[in-house]
Amino acid sequence: MFHLIKRSYSVETIGEEFTRRIFLLNNKGERISPWHDIHLNIKQSKTSYPAFIEISRHQIAKFEVSLKEPHNPIKQDTRKNKHTGNHELRYYAQFPLFNYGCLPQTWENPFEKDVYSDYKGDGDPIDVLEIGMHPLSTGSVPDVKILGALRLIDQGEVDWKILCINTHDPLAKKLHNPYDIEKHYPGKVAAIRTWLEEIKTYDGKARNKVEGEIEGPEFAMKIIEHGHKQWQRVYNGEYKEEGYWIDK
């Protein structure tokens, strides 16, 4: 049985630099998993879903949910320095053009080919790119309205990006699809495509590729539904040998 919890959260930060962890707390002050314990409510909502913000729009530290640590806290990604060989904290070379986060209770399966592409998944929850007017803090859980999807091929894996907007944003009632994004934010989607394709070249990696045109919200919701089914497989123990932390 999946966890149903009230939508009232706070965060707890412990440690510094390599040991820094940001935990999500429920309304009782208990640590919970942003991956498992925020209910996606896939069958009852067809326009908006809860998102979990990992990286604020004005932040370059590469934060992400740790899928194998207890309670799945946020931690900062690391990389190997190509000159010294030492591991260091990872920072983006450019500020994101959006609030970067993920959809709870979703997963892009790295062991099977994605049903909507010719690639296997990247092994993470489905990413969301929140394009609203205001930065959202790391660890916040806004409801977001689904606007579209981009098919990013990242280092040989499919990494879907769901374009969305905070439902409390002043423009949320005016944005419904990619055409509305272009109308109110001319050039925004093109700039996001460029950012996604080029951001890893600063780390000396190959250029990523956004395949095809931006998909509409109906297709994006199919991606979300499929990702939710893949998460259910993880939660039910199908991939327990991979070491994913499950709170049951």
Buried (B, 14 or more C-beta within 10 A) or exposed (E): EEBEBEEEBEBBEEEEEEEBBBBBBBEEEEBBBBBBBBBBBBEEEEEBBBBBBBBBBEBEBBBBBBBEBEBBBBBBEBBEEEEEEEEEBBEBEEEBBBBBBBBBBBBBBBEEEBEBBEBBBBBBBBBBBBBBEEBBEBBBBBBBBBBBBBBBBBEEBBBBBBBBBBBEBEBBEEBBBBEBBBEEBEEBBEEBBEBBBEBBEEEEEEEBEBEEEBBBBEBBBBBBEBBBBBBBBBBEEEBEEEEBBBBE
